[in-house]
């Protein structure tokens, strides 16, 4: 008998449908972009309670869109079944895809926090809500992908485009990303900053360091403008977003020899930007500075996501009230952190929030969350549905 089987057989956990489903999902090594049967588990449960399932395999990526209900506003639970690689398994206390509940009550395994625990909580919340309200007002949906931890091209982004093409409304969305910081439900992410990346190549003339007049050093040429970009006040932020930040993540130049002026400098940078500026404004300001310095350069841009914000609305109010009722504390609102698939869903005009487990160990060795938190999270999801659709 496996460690996971011994764990779920204990009296304290055998009654928890949420924990049992989470363990089933965690046992599947669904390293991005492989779903490894996780979606089939969810689909079987959702079909059993009357959801209509639409499988969408796009670019080799497994996704599904499931809906229940005929009329009224639509709330989607969104998430991903793929996980990041485990890293060296020898560094884990237990094999990463053999989930266990340790003596301290933590559920351990790759994806426990990010985000198979949330997926299990969503499914069981829907099961209980449908059992109590079989003729509920409104529509409930699931938007699930296996391409969140990877390139994120053929997953949620692609499904959203299909929904847009057929004019399918999506009023509310709860993304199950691990939003909590110290205890479950202490933070709801009600937006995210935009992410704009660039790769700058500054061309010079290679030569011998002893004859600089015969060369043109791209590092020397680029340093003044790079300093300007680093120190530029791009904006002051606002009540929901911090000021836009510019960060250089990689610099590369040189042949490896100590006596050669390089012929090219490559600079990789990223903006995490607020709703006070647009990507077009950032691009224009950068390119104006480069032109002012007379550089011979090439600049390639990549937009990873626009900023989005749900400042108020029925969903945010319902989720905050649900958290406060279930946990005893009202969650703070935050737009911190990286990007999520919420950035694609928000383009439909949807009220989007992220609400999930504590994020302290995501992507780390020995990823873990409190096992009891999953039942609490499921109750929060259910209470949110009650406030919107009961």
C-alpha positions as CSV (number, residue, x, y, z in Angstrom):
1,X,0.0,0.0,0.0
2,X,1.4,3.4,-0.9
3,X,2.1,6.2,1.5
4,X,-0.8,8.2,0.0
5,X,-3.2,5.3,0.5
6,X,-2.2,4.9,4.1
7,X,-2.8,8.6,4.6
8,X,-6.3,8.9,3.1
9,X,-7.5,5.8,5.0
10,X,-7.1,7.6,8.3
11,X,-10.4,8.5,10.0
12,X,-9.7,12.3,10.0
13,X,-9.3,12.4,6.2
14,X,-11.5,9.6,4.8
15,X,-14.6,11.8,5.1
16,X,-13.1,14.6,2.9
17,X,-14.1,14.4,-0.7
18,X,-11.9,17.4,-1.4
19,X,-8.8,15.9,0.0
20,X,-9.4,12.5,-1.7
21,X,-9.7,14.2,-5.1
22,X,-6.6,16.4,-4.4
23,X,-4.6,13.2,-3.7
24,X,-5.8,11.6,-6.9
25,X,-4.8,14.6,-8.9
26,X,-1.4,14.9,-7.1
27,X,-0.5,11.3,-7.9
28,X,-0.5,12.2,-11.6
29,X,2.9,13.6,-12.8
30,X,1.4,16.2,-15.0
31,X,4.5,18.2,-15.7
32,X,3.7,21.0,-18.2
33,X,2.3,20.5,-20.8
34,X,1.2,16.9,-20.0
35,X,-2.2,16.7,-18.3
36,X,-1.6,13.0,-17.5
37,X,-5.3,12.2,-17.0
38,X,-6.1,15.0,-14.5
39,X,-8.7,16.6,-16.6
40,X,-10.5,13.3,-17.2
41,X,-10.9,12.9,-13.4
42,X,-12.5,16.4,-13.2
43,X,-14.7,15.8,-16.2
44,X,-16.1,12.6,-14.8
45,X,-17.1,14.3,-11.6
46,X,-18.6,17.3,-13.4
47,X,-20.5,15.3,-16.0
48,X,-22.1,13.4,-13.1
49,X,-23.7,16.6,-11.8
50,X,-25.0,17.8,-15.1
51,X,-22.2,19.8,-16.6
52,X,-21.9,19.9,-20.4
53,X,-18.3,19.2,-21.4
54,X,-16.5,20.7,-24.4
55,X,-13.0,19.3,-24.8
56,X,-10.6,21.7,-26.6
57,X,-7.3,20.2,-27.7
58,X,-5.4,23.1,-29.3
59,X,-1.9,22.9,-30.5
60,X,-1.5,19.6,-28.7
61,X,-2.6,21.1,-25.4
62,X,-5.6,19.6,-23.5
63,X,-8.2,22.0,-22.3
64,X,-11.8,21.8,-21.4
65,X,-14.8,24.2,-21.0
66,X,-17.7,22.9,-18.9
67,X,-21.0,24.6,-18.3
68,X,-24.1,24.1,-16.2
69,X,-27.2,26.2,-16.2
70,X,-29.2,27.9,-18.9
71,X,-29.9,31.5,-17.9
72,X,-28.4,34.4,-15.9
73,X,-24.8,35.5,-15.3
74,X,-21.9,33.0,-15.8
75,X,-19.2,32.3,-13.2
76,X,-16.2,30.3,-14.3
77,X,-13.8,28.5,-12.1
78,X,-10.4,28.7,-13.9
79,X,-7.2,26.8,-13.3
80,X,-4.5,24.5,-14.7
81,X,-3.6,20.9,-14.3
82,X,0.0,21.2,-15.3
83,X,2.7,21.7,-12.8
84,X,6.4,22.8,-12.9
85,X,9.1,20.1,-12.8
86,X,9.9,18.7,-9.4
87,X,13.6,19.5,-9.5
88,X,16.0,16.9,-8.0
89,X,13.8,14.2,-6.4
90,X,16.5,13.3,-3.9
91,X,16.0,16.7,-2.3
92,X,12.3,16.0,-1.5
93,X,11.3,14.4,1.8
94,X,8.8,12.3,-0.1
95,X,8.6,11.5,-3.8
96,X,7.0,14.6,-5.4
97,X,4.2,12.6,-7.1
98,X,3.5,10.3,-4.2
99,X,1.5,12.8,-2.1
100,X,1.5,12.4,1.7
101,X,0.1,14.2,4.7
102,X,2.9,14.6,7.2
103,X,2.8,14.5,11.0
104,X,2.2,18.3,11.1
105,X,-0.9,18.0,8.9
106,X,0.6,19.3,5.7
107,X,-0.4,17.9,2.3
108,X,3.0,17.5,0.5
109,X,3.5,17.0,-3.3
110,X,4.2,18.9,-6.5
111,X,1.1,20.9,-7.3
112,X,-0.5,20.9,-3.8
113,X,-0.6,24.7,-3.7
114,X,-0.2,25.5,-7.4
115,X,-2.8,24.5,-8.1
116,X,-4.3,21.0,-7.8
117,X,-5.6,21.6,-4.3
118,X,-7.7,24.5,-5.7
119,X,-9.0,22.3,-8.5
120,X,-10.3,19.7,-6.1
121,X,-11.9,22.4,-3.9
122,X,-13.6,23.9,-6.9
123,X,-15.1,20.5,-8.0
124,X,-16.4,19.6,-4.6
125,X,-17.8,23.1,-4.0
126,X,-19.8,22.8,-7.3
127,X,-20.9,19.3,-6.3
128,X,-22.4,20.5,-3.0
129,X,-23.9,23.6,-4.5
130,X,-25.6,21.7,-7.3
131,X,-26.9,19.1,-4.8
132,X,-28.4,21.9,-2.7
133,X,-29.6,24.0,-5.6
134,X,-30.3,21.7,-8.7
135,X,-32.2,24.5,-10.4
136,X,-29.8,27.3,-9.4
137,X,-30.0,30.8,-10.9
138,X,-27.0,31.6,-13.2
139,X,-24.5,29.5,-15.0
140,X,-21.4,27.8,-13.6
141,X,-18.4,27.0,-15.8
142,X,-15.0,25.4,-15.5
143,X,-12.1,26.6,-17.8
144,X,-9.2,24.2,-17.3
145,X,-5.9,24.0,-19.2
146,X,-2.6,22.1,-19.1
147,X,-0.6,25.1,-20.5
148,X,-0.3,27.6,-17.7
149,X,3.2,26.8,-16.5
150,X,4.6,26.6,-20.0
151,X,4.3,29.0,-23.0
152,X,0.6,29.7,-22.2
153,X,-0.2,30.0,-25.9
154,X,-2.6,27.1,-26.6
155,X,-4.3,27.0,-23.2
156,X,-6.5,29.6,-21.5
157,X,-5.4,32.3,-24.1
158,X,-6.7,30.1,-27.0
159,X,-9.9,29.0,-25.2
160,X,-10.7,32.7,-24.4
161,X,-10.4,33.5,-28.1
162,X,-12.9,30.8,-29.0
163,X,-15.3,32.1,-26.4
164,X,-14.8,35.6,-27.8
165,X,-15.4,34.5,-31.4
166,X,-18.8,33.0,-30.5
167,X,-19.7,35.9,-28.2
168,X,-20.1,33.8,-25.1
169,X,-20.3,36.0,-22.1
170,X,-18.2,35.4,-19.0
171,X,-19.3,37.6,-16.2
172,X,-17.3,36.4,-13.2
173,X,-14.2,34.3,-12.9
174,X,-12.4,32.8,-9.9
175,X,-8.8,31.7,-10.7
176,X,-7.5,29.2,-8.2
177,X,-4.0,30.5,-8.1
178,X,-2.4,30.4,-4.6
179,X,-3.2,33.9,-3.4
180,X,-2.9,33.6,0.3
181,X,0.2,34.6,2.1
182,X,0.2,33.6,5.8
183,X,-3.2,31.9,6.3
184,X,-5.9,30.8,3.9
185,X,-8.1,33.6,2.7
186,X,-6.0,36.5,4.0
187,X,-5.4,37.9,0.4
188,X,-7.5,38.0,-2.7
189,X,-5.7,39.0,-5.9
190,X,-8.0,41.5,-7.6
191,X,-5.6,42.3,-10.5
192,X,-2.2,41.9,-11.8
193,X,0.4,44.1,-13.3
194,X,1.2,44.0,-17.0
195,X,4.4,42.4,-18.2
196,X,6.3,43.7,-21.2
197,X,9.7,42.2,-22.1
198,X,12.4,43.4,-24.5
199,X,15.6,42.1,-26.0
200,X,17.9,44.9,-27.0
201,X,20.9,44.2,-29.3
202,X,23.4,47.1,-29.5
203,X,25.8,46.7,-32.4
204,X,29.4,48.0,-32.2
205,X,32.7,47.1,-34.0
206,X,34.8,44.3,-32.6
207,X,38.5,45.1,-32.2
208,X,41.6,44.9,-29.9
209,X,41.3,46.6,-26.6
210,X,44.7,48.2,-27.2
211,X,43.3,50.0,-30.2
212,X,39.9,51.4,-29.1
213,X,40.0,54.0,-31.8
214,X,39.6,51.2,-34.3
215,X,36.7,49.6,-32.5
216,X,33.3,50.7,-31.2
217,X,32.4,49.3,-27.8
218,X,28.6,48.6,-27.6
219,X,28.9,48.2,-23.8
220,X,30.3,51.7,-23.4
221,X,27.7,53.1,-25.8
222,X,24.8,51.4,-24.0
223,X,25.7,52.1,-20.4
224,X,24.4,55.7,-20.3
225,X,21.0,54.9,-21.7
226,X,20.7,51.8,-19.6
227,X,21.3,53.9,-16.5
228,X,18.6,56.3,-17.7
229,X,16.1,53.4,-18.2
230,X,16.9,52.0,-14.7
231,X,16.4,55.4,-13.0
232,X,13.5,56.6,-15.0
233,X,10.3,57.3,-13.0
234,X,7.8,55.6,-15.4
235,X,4.8,56.4,-13.3
236,X,3.7,56.8,-9.7
237,X,1.3,53.9,-9.5
238,X,-2.1,54.3,-8.0
239,X,-4.3,53.0,-5.2
240,X,-4.2,49.4,-6.6
241,X,-0.8,49.2,-8.4
242,X,2.7,50.1,-7.3
243,X,4.8,52.2,-9.6
244,X,6.0,50.6,-12.8
245,X,9.3,48.9,-12.5
246,X,12.1,48.3,-15.1
247,X,14.5,45.4,-14.5
248,X,17.4,44.2,-16.5
249,X,17.5,40.4,-16.2
250,X,20.4,39.4,-18.5
251,X,23.5,41.1,-20.1
252,X,25.6,39.3,-22.6
253,X,28.7,40.5,-24.6
254,X,32.2,39.4,-25.3
255,X,34.1,36.6,-27.0
256,X,35.5,35.2,-23.8
257,X,38.9,36.8,-24.4
258,X,40.1,39.6,-22.2
259,X,41.7,41.6,-25.0
260,X,38.8,41.9,-27.4
261,X,36.3,44.7,-27.6
262,X,32.9,42.9,-28.3
263,X,31.0,43.6,-31.5
264,X,27.5,43.3,-29.9
265,X,25.8,43.7,-26.5
266,X,22.5,41.9,-25.8
267,X,20.3,43.2,-23.0
268,X,17.1,41.4,-21.8
269,X,14.8,43.5,-19.7
270,X,11.2,43.5,-18.4
271,X,8.6,46.0,-17.4
272,X,6.0,45.2,-14.7
273,X,3.7,48.0,-15.3
274,X,0.6,49.5,-13.8
275,X,-2.6,50.7,-15.3
276,X,-1.2,54.3,-15.4
277,X,0.8,53.6,-18.6
278,X,0.2,51.5,-21.7
279,X,2.6,49.2,-23.4
280,X,2.6,51.5,-26.4
281,X,3.7,54.4,-24.2
282,X,6.5,52.3,-22.6
283,X,7.8,51.2,-26.0
284,X,7.8,54.7,-27.4
285,X,9.6,56.2,-24.4
286,X,12.3,53.5,-24.5
287,X,12.8,53.9,-28.2
288,X,13.0,57.7,-27.9
289,X,15.9,57.3,-25.4
290,X,17.7,54.8,-27.6
291,X,17.4,57.1,-30.6
292,X,18.6,60.1,-28.6
293,X,21.9,58.3,-27.8
294,X,22.5,57.5,-31.5
295,X,22.8,53.7,-31.0
296,X,22.9,51.2,-33.8
297,X,20.5,48.7,-32.3
298,X,17.7,46.2,-32.8
299,X,14.9,45.9,-30.2
300,X,12.4,43.0,-30.1
301,X,9.4,43.3,-27.8
302,X,7.2,40.6,-26.2
303,X,3.9,41.5,-24.5
304,X,3.3,38.8,-21.8
305,X,0.1,40.4,-20.5
306,X,-1.8,43.6,-20.0
307,X,-2.6,44.8,-16.5
308,X,-6.1,44.0,-15.3
309,X,-8.1,45.1,-12.2
310,X,-11.4,44.2,-10.6
311,X,-11.7,47.2,-8.3
312,X,-15.2,46.4,-7.2
313,X,-18.3,44.4,-8.2
314,X,-20.6,41.5,-7.2
315,X,-17.9,38.8,-7.4
316,X,-15.3,40.6,-5.2
317,X,-18.0,41.5,-2.7
318,X,-19.3,37.9,-2.6
319,X,-15.8,36.4,-2.3
320,X,-14.7,38.8,0.5
321,X,-17.9,38.1,2.5
322,X,-17.5,34.3,2.0
323,X,-13.9,34.4,3.2
324,X,-14.9,36.5,6.3
325,X,-17.8,34.2,7.1
326,X,-15.8,31.0,6.8
327,X,-12.4,32.1,8.2
328,X,-13.3,34.9,10.5
329,X,-11.1,37.5,8.8
330,X,-11.7,39.7,5.8
331,X,-9.1,39.3,3.0
332,X,-6.9,42.1,1.9
333,X,-6.8,43.0,-1.8
334,X,-3.5,42.8,-3.8
335,X,-2.2,43.0,-7.3
336,X,1.3,41.8,-6.4
337,X,3.2,38.9,-7.9
338,X,3.7,37.6,-11.4
339,X,1.2,37.0,-14.2
340,X,-1.6,34.5,-14.3
341,X,-4.1,33.3,-16.8
342,X,-6.5,35.9,-15.4
343,X,-4.8,38.3,-17.8
344,X,-6.4,36.5,-20.7
345,X,-9.9,36.1,-19.2
346,X,-10.1,39.8,-18.1
347,X,-9.9,40.8,-21.8
348,X,-13.5,39.6,-22.1
349,X,-14.6,42.3,-19.7
350,X,-14.9,39.8,-16.9
351,X,-14.7,40.5,-13.2
352,X,-11.6,38.3,-12.3
353,X,-10.2,37.5,-8.9
354,X,-7.6,34.9,-7.7
355,X,-8.4,33.0,-4.6
356,X,-6.5,30.0,-3.4
357,X,-4.1,28.4,-0.9
358,X,-1.1,29.8,0.9
359,X,1.7,30.4,-1.7
360,X,4.8,30.1,0.5
361,X,6.2,26.9,-1.1
362,X,5.0,27.1,-4.7
363,X,7.5,25.9,-7.3
364,X,9.8,24.8,-4.4
365,X,11.1,21.4,-3.3
366,X,8.7,20.0,-0.7
367,X,5.7,22.1,-1.9
368,X,3.0,21.8,0.7
369,X,-0.2,23.3,2.2
370,X,-2.2,22.5,5.3
371,X,-4.5,19.6,4.4
372,X,-7.4,21.1,6.3
373,X,-7.2,24.2,4.2
374,X,-8.6,22.4,1.2
375,X,-12.0,21.8,2.9
376,X,-12.0,25.4,4.1
377,X,-11.3,26.6,0.6
378,X,-14.0,24.5,-0.9
379,X,-16.5,26.0,1.6
380,X,-15.3,29.5,0.6
381,X,-16.0,28.7,-3.1
382,X,-19.4,27.2,-2.3
383,X,-20.3,30.3,-0.1
384,X,-19.3,32.5,-3.0
385,X,-21.7,30.6,-5.3
386,X,-24.4,30.8,-2.7
387,X,-24.1,34.6,-2.6
388,X,-24.2,35.0,-6.3
389,X,-26.6,32.3,-7.5
390,X,-28.7,30.8,-4.6
